[in-house]
Amino acid sequence: MKSHSNFDEGNKTHGSRERGNFGQKWVKSISGCGRMVIGGEINRKGVEALLEKQKAGEGVFKWCNVAVLQTLLLHQSKPELLGGRQVVKGRENSNNSEEFEYLVSEFGWKARRLAKEDDEMRKVAAIQAEAFHIPVLFFDDVFFEFFKAEVLSGLLYKLRNSPPNRYACLVAEPNNEAIKSQNKLVGVVDVTVLRDEDVLQRLHGAEEYLYVSGLAVSKTFRRRKIGSVLLKACDMLAIVWGFKYLALRAYEEDYGARKLYSKSGYEVVSGDPPWMSTWIGRKRRVLMIKRVNNFA
């Protein structure tokens, strides 16, 4: 389950995402930097050299900021360098028990708020990167590692800079204790408080709403109702936080995603103007909203 439109919209406040010409920029500049990923491992010297150039304003990658490069290095370094906590055995030792309260438990899956642990944050970044990475013909492993680092960097930024009642990353895991003991995350979704006027004009009496984005399920666990469980968890979070409406965007032609959202109670209320797809060449998106049943 994925929707590129949804992911980009939900993460537009962190850095820039020029993935359309991502590959072209890399191919033009790769000769001066060397391979950044070899056999799945980061070529630290190459990334460190590029990082120094970026800091000095001499970098060739305008789309790759310093924060992303630093995260790429930290991604395979010691866990504590990411600024989170190391994984605590049993989780009952966590200082913030709210992170582990389950919002939904259905169809063999449970959904809760992300624990601010390095291991979980890496797993979330891996799931979203797997779902939203657009393969390219050359050096795809390099692009994937950079994209995964960018996703992780964005997640860290939002967790560090967002009040706990304005942003939440929700994760799904199995109900089965045997699998859950392996710290297996199978899905993720982002929920952010927004006040976009274009959306608010369609939400009667609302000053803010919850925007759902970045819904992704691990490839080996798709089509097992995990997306539905995560969307229901978003509903529950809206009730807990006191919001009447949820909103999301999906590509008009992504019928699979739209079917899932419709089954979860979302309705299409508008779409991008035709000129955006005709002149700009971007896929047309639709805006879908849902009124939380608790406020009906």
N, C-alpha and C positions, 0 to 999 in steps of 0.2 A: 504494500500500500504506500503510495507516494504521490505527491503533487508538487512539481517543481515550482509552480506559481506560488503555492502556499508556503513553501520553504523560504524562497527568496523574499517574499513580502514580510514574513515574520522576522527575518534577520536583517532587514534593510538598514537598521540603525547601527549595525556594527560593520565598519569598513566598507569596501566596495566589492561588488561581485561582477566582474567583467568576464564571466565564463564563456561568453560567446566567442571571443577571440583568444581564449586562454592558451590554446595549443599553439597558435600562430606566434604569439609573443615568446613562448618558451623556445620554439624551434629556432627563431631568429637569434636568440641570446645564449643558447645552451653551450655553445663552443667556448665561451669565456668562463663558465662556471663549473663545468664537469657534471657528471651524473650525480643527482642528489640522493637517489635511492639505488642501492645495489643489492639484489637478492632479498628485497624486503627490508633491508637495514638502511638507515640514514647515513649518507656520506657526510659526516659531521664537518669535515674540513671545507667541503664545498659550500655547505649551508652557512657556516661561520664566516667564510669569506664574503658571501653574498650579503650576510647580515651587516658586516662592517661597511660595505659599500652603501647599503640602504641608509645606515645611520649617518654616513658622511654626505648623503644626498647624491651619490654617484650611481645608485642602483639602476639597473635596466628594467626592473619589474615594477612598474607603477601600480600594478594590481595587487602586489604582494607587500603588505606593510610590515613594519618591524615586529609588531606583536605576533603576527602569524609565523614569522621566521623563528622568533624566540620560542613559541609554542611547539613548533616542529622539532626543535632541539630538545625541549623538555619532555616531549611526548615519549621518548625512549630513555629518559634519564631517571633519576631517583624519584619516586612518587611524591615525596614531600615538596619538591620544587614547584609543583603545579599550584601550590597554595591551598590544597584541600587536606583532608585527613587521610591517613593510611587506613586500609580496610581493617575494621575491628572484628575479630572473630565473634560470631554470635550476634553482632549488631546491638545487643541489649546494652552495651557499654557506651553507645552514642550519647552525646550530650544533648542532642536535639531529637527527642523521641517523635516529634510531630512528623519528621521526615518519613517515618516508617508506618504511619497510620494508613491503612488501605481505604481508598475511596470507593472502590468497586471490587466485587469478586463474583465473576460469572464465567461460564463456559470453560472452566478449568484454568482461568487466568485471574490474577490480581493486579490492580493498578494503584500506585502510590506516588508520592512526590520523590523526586530524585534525592538520594543521599549525597551530600557534598563530600564524597570520597573520591579520591583520584581514580580508583579502579572503575567505579561506576561512571564517572564523567568520561573516561576513555571509551568505555563500552557504548555509551550513548553517541559519542562522536563517530564511532565506527559504524553503528547502525544507520545513522543519518547519512554519513558519507557513502555507504554502500547503496543506499536507496536513491540518493540525489546526484551522485557523480555521473557526469555525461562522458562516456568513453570517447577517446580520441585515437587516431590511427597510430601515432608515434608517441613513445615514452608515456604510455598510459599509466604505468605503475608510479612514475614520478608525479604525474598530475594528481593521481589518487591520494598519495601521501600529502601533497600540499593542500589538497581540498580537505582532507581529514583534519589536518592541522588547523585550517581556517575554521572549520566547524567547531573544533575544540576551543579555539581562541574565542570565537563568538559566544560559546556557552559560558566560558569563564568570565567574560566581560559582563554578560547579563546577570550571572549569579552574584558577582561582586558589586554591581552598580544598581541593581534593582531591589526595591523594598520587597520583603517576603510576601506582601499581599498585592503586588503589582505584576509579578512574573513567577511562573512555576514551570518546571520541566517535569512532566509526569512519565513514569516508566511502567511497563508491564512485565510481569514475571510469572512463572508457572505456579499453580496451586500445589502441585506435587512436591512434597517436602524433599524427596530424593534429588529432584532436579534443582529445586530452589537452593539447596545446600551448596550447589556449585556456583552460586551467585550468577545465575543465568538470566540476563535481561533479554527480552524478545521484541520489545517495541517501545516507542517513545513519541511524545507529542509536546509541543510548547504552547503555553497559554499566557497571553500578555494583555494587560489592561490598556486599551487605546481609546482615543477620542477623535477619530477621523471624521470630519464634518460630512464628507460624502456618504459615510455609512450612517452617521447619527441621524441624518435627515430621514432615514427610513426606519428608525427605531423610536416609536412614539414615547415621548417623555423621558428618554434616557440621556444622561450626560456622558456616560462612558459605557463600554461594553468589553467583553472578553474576546480577544482575537485568537483563533486556533490556527496553528501553523506547524510545519515540520513533522507531520504525522508520518511515521516510518515504522515498518516491521521488518525484522530480520528475514533475509531471503528464505531460509529453511523453515520458517514458521508462518508464512503467508497463507491466506485463505483459511484461517482457523479462528476467525472472529476476534482477533486481538485488536484490530482497528476499531471494531464496535465497542469493545471494552474500554479502550482509551478515550473514545468520544463520550462514553457515558461518564467516565471519570471527570471529563471537562464539565459536564452538566453538574456533577456533584460539587465540583470546585466553585462553579458559579453560584450555587446555592449557599455554600459556606461563606463566600466572599460577598454575597448579597447583590449579585448582578442579574438583571432580567434577561439579557440577550447575549448570545454568542454569535460570532460571525467568522466566516472564512472565505477564501477565494479558491477557485479551481479552474482549470482549463476547460473551456466549453466542450471540447472534443474528448476529454478524459471521462468517458462514460462510466468506467469502473469506479473511479473515485466519487463521481457525482451520485451514482447509485447508492454507494455506502453512506454518503452524507444524507441523502434523501431518506433512507431507511432509519437514520438516526434522528430525523425530525427537522432537517435543514431544508429551506425553500429558497429557490432562486428568486432574487428580487431585482437584479439588474445585471448588466454586462458592460464590458469595456465598449466605448464608442467605436463604430466601424473603422474610423480613420486610423485608430491605433494599430489595428492589424493590417490595414491596407497600405498605409504609408510607412509606418515604422517596421512592419514585418514581424510583429510579435504575435504569438498565439493569443486569441481572444479569451479573456477570463470572465467568469461569472461570479457575482457576489451572492453568497448564500447565508441566510441568517436563521436563527432559532430562538424562540422565546422559551425560557426555562419553565417547565411544567409547574414548578413550585409557585410561580408568580402568575399563572394563568387565571 
